[in-house]
Amino acid sequence: MERGGALAIVGCTVLQEELFHVLRRDPEIDRIVLVERDEGMKVQSRLESALPGKHIVLVKAQDLALVAHGGFSIYLVLKTTSLHRDPEELRREVIETAQVLKPYVSSMLLFYGLCRNALRKMRKVSEEVGLPIMILTDPEGFEVDDCFGAVLGGKKKYLEHIKANHGTLFLTTGYAEHWSGKLGSKDMISALQAYEDLRFVFERCGYNKVLRLDTGLGDDKKFQKQVDMLVRTFDMKLEKKECDLSVFEHSYALAKQLALEGQEPASEGADELPAVPNDSAPF
């Protein structure tokens, strides 16, 4: 039996491998509408390679009304990592995107954590926009703090790792690509500026170790090369941690249920635990 409905996913390119994972494992997706905003065109080829056989349509935001309905659809918007520099700007961008997509979808999943509390109290935003909106949530019901907390399995596990790994830079595939891209810039001035910026951050935070967070996604050799670049450049020790994808799979399942059945998001467990005091994501 065909199930209709539409789910919007708005996320950061840092988590694109994890996003591709949840989309790849859902056979009920009839169509992915990639909205041409921010990183849309850049990610199109990656999306097509990661999801062979999926029907993918690239559409300008102003042409969304022309997209035909039917079956279960994903409306996808990927945003640049630069938004992390200003939490309030990230929040405004997300709310604006929700308002643009509201006429075409039944619910929205933000492929973000709280991101320095930029996306706090999404239930209130849901009520204001008139669309069910949720962020990445662990199986215990707590909203995760950021991409590191998501791959580590949730809020409590993240807090345990922060306490046990002082002076440690956490690296996921997306995060490693972001920084190594700056260091490997063909523009020498940009590369030197990136080096100085990172050196300042690492010294300020007292980093002396890199923890590679392995999810089994993406190009492992490329990931290791990027990690090695940072380790050698800034003279750090390297450790590895096997992670899982439960947060992403759980959150996608909840958001899809919202889209198909119109249920309310689970209670926001983040109100019961403080934000994790971590400065490992200084973009």
Residue pairs with C-beta under 8 A, 6 or more apart in sequence:
2 30
2 71
2 72
3 28
3 71
3 72
3 260
4 69
4 70
4 71
4 72
4 260
5 72
5 73
5 106
5 259
5 260
6 69
6 72
6 73
6 74
6 75
6 104
6 105
6 106
6 259
7 72
7 73
7 74
7 75
7 105
7 106
7 107
7 108
7 109
7 255
7 256
7 258
7 259
8 74
8 75
8 76
8 77
8 98
8 101
8 104
8 105
8 107
8 108
8 109
9 19
9 74
9 75
9 76
9 77
9 108
9 109
9 110
9 111
9 255
10 77
10 78
10 79
10 94
10 97
10 98
10 101
10 108
10 109
10 110
10 111
10 112
11 19
11 76
11 77
11 78
11 79
11 110
11 111
11 112
12 78
12 79
12 80
12 81
12 83
12 84
12 111
12 112
12 147
12 174
13 39
13 42
13 43
13 78
13 79
13 80
13 81
13 174
14 81
14 147
14 172
14 174
14 175
14 178
15 111
15 112
15 147
15 150
15 172
15 174
15 248
16 43
16 46
16 78
16 174
17 50
17 173
17 174
17 215
17 217
17 218
18 111
18 150
18 151
18 215
18 217
18 245
18 248
19 76
19 78
19 111
19 248
20 46
20 47
20 50
20 51
20 217
21 217
21 245
21 248
22 245
22 248
22 249
22 252
23 29
23 32
23 50
23 51
23 54
23 74
24 50
24 51
25 249
26 252
26 256
28 72
29 54
29 72
29 73
29 74
30 55
30 70
30 71
30 72
30 73
31 54
31 55
31 56
31 57
31 71
31 73
31 74
32 47
32 51
32 54
32 55
32 56
32 57
32 73
32 74
32 76
33 57
33 59
33 64
33 67
33 73
33 74
33 75
33 76
34 40
34 43
34 44
34 47
34 56
34 57
34 58
34 59
34 76
35 59
35 60
35 61
35 64
35 75
35 76
35 77
35 101
36 58
36 59
36 60
36 61
37 61
37 77
37 79
37 97
38 77
38 78
38 79
38 80
39 78
39 79
39 80
40 58
40 77
40 78
41 58
43 78
44 56
44 58
47 56
47 76
48 56
57 67
59 66
59 67
61 100
64 75
64 100
64 101
64 103
64 104
65 103
65 104
67 104
72 259
72 260
75 101
75 104
75 105
77 97
77 101
79 90
79 93
79 97
81 178
81 283
82 283
83 89
83 90
83 93
84 90
84 115
84 116
84 281
84 283
85 283
87 115
87 116
87 117
87 118
88 118
90 112
90 115
90 118
90 119
91 118
91 119
94 110
94 112
94 118
94 119
94 125
95 125
95 128
95 129
98 108
98 125
98 129
98 131
98 133
99 129
101 108
101 131
102 129
102 130
102 131
105 131
105 259
106 132
106 258
106 259
106 260
106 262
107 131
107 132
107 133
107 134
107 255
107 258
107 259
107 262
108 131
108 132
108 133
108 134
108 255
109 133
109 134
109 135
109 136
109 251
109 252
109 255
110 119
110 122
110 133
110 134
110 135
110 136
111 136
111 248
112 118
112 119
112 135
112 136
112 146
113 119
113 135
113 136
113 143
113 144
113 145
113 146
113 147
113 149
113 150
114 120
114 135
114 143
114 144
114 145
114 146
114 270
114 275
115 145
115 146
115 281
116 146
116 275
116 281
117 275
119 135
120 270
121 268
122 133
122 134
122 135
122 265
122 268
123 265
123 268
125 133
126 132
126 133
126 265
132 258
132 262
132 263
132 264
132 265
133 265
134 251
134 254
134 255
134 258
134 265
134 266
135 143
135 144
135 251
136 143
136 144
136 150
136 247
136 248
136 251
137 143
137 144
137 247
137 250
137 251
137 254
137 266
137 269
138 144
138 153
138 154
138 155
138 156
138 246
138 247
138 250
138 269
139 154
139 246
139 247
139 250
140 154
140 155
140 156
140 269
141 266
141 267
141 269
142 154
142 155
142 156
142 269
142 270
142 272
142 273
143 155
143 268
143 269
143 270
144 150
144 154
144 155
144 158
144 247
145 155
145 158
145 275
145 276
145 278
146 276
146 278
146 280
146 281
147 172
147 174
147 175
147 281
148 158
148 170
148 172
148 175
148 213
148 278
148 280
148 281
149 155
149 157
149 158
149 247
149 276
150 247
150 248
151 172
151 213
151 215
151 243
151 244
151 245
151 247
152 158
152 161
152 213
152 241
152 243
153 243
153 244
153 246
153 247
154 246
154 247
155 269
155 270
155 273
155 276
156 273
158 276
158 278
159 273
159 276
161 170
161 211
161 241
162 276
162 277
162 278
165 209
165 211
166 206
167 205
167 206
167 207
167 208
167 209
168 207
168 208
168 209
168 210
168 211
168 239
168 280
169 202
169 207
169 209
169 210
169 211
169 230
169 236
169 280
170 211
170 213
170 280
171 210
171 211
171 212
171 213
171 227
171 230
172 213
172 215
173 215
173 217
173 218
173 219
173 223
175 281
176 223
176 226
176 227
176 230
177 222
177 226
178 283
179 194
179 198
179 226
179 230
180 225
180 226
180 229
180 230
182 190
182 191
182 194
182 198
183 191
183 194
183 195
183 198
183 229
183 230
183 233
184 191
184 229
185 191
185 194
195 233
198 234
199 234
201 207
201 282
202 234
202 236
205 279
205 280
205 282
207 234
207 236
208 236
208 237
209 236
209 237
209 238
209 239
210 227
210 230
210 231
210 236
210 237
210 238
210 239
211 239
211 240
211 241
212 223
212 224
212 227
212 238
212 239
212 240
212 241
213 241
213 243
214 240
214 241
214 242
214 243
215 243
215 244
215 245
217 245
227 238
228 238
230 236
231 237
231 238
254 265
254 266
257 263
258 264
258 265
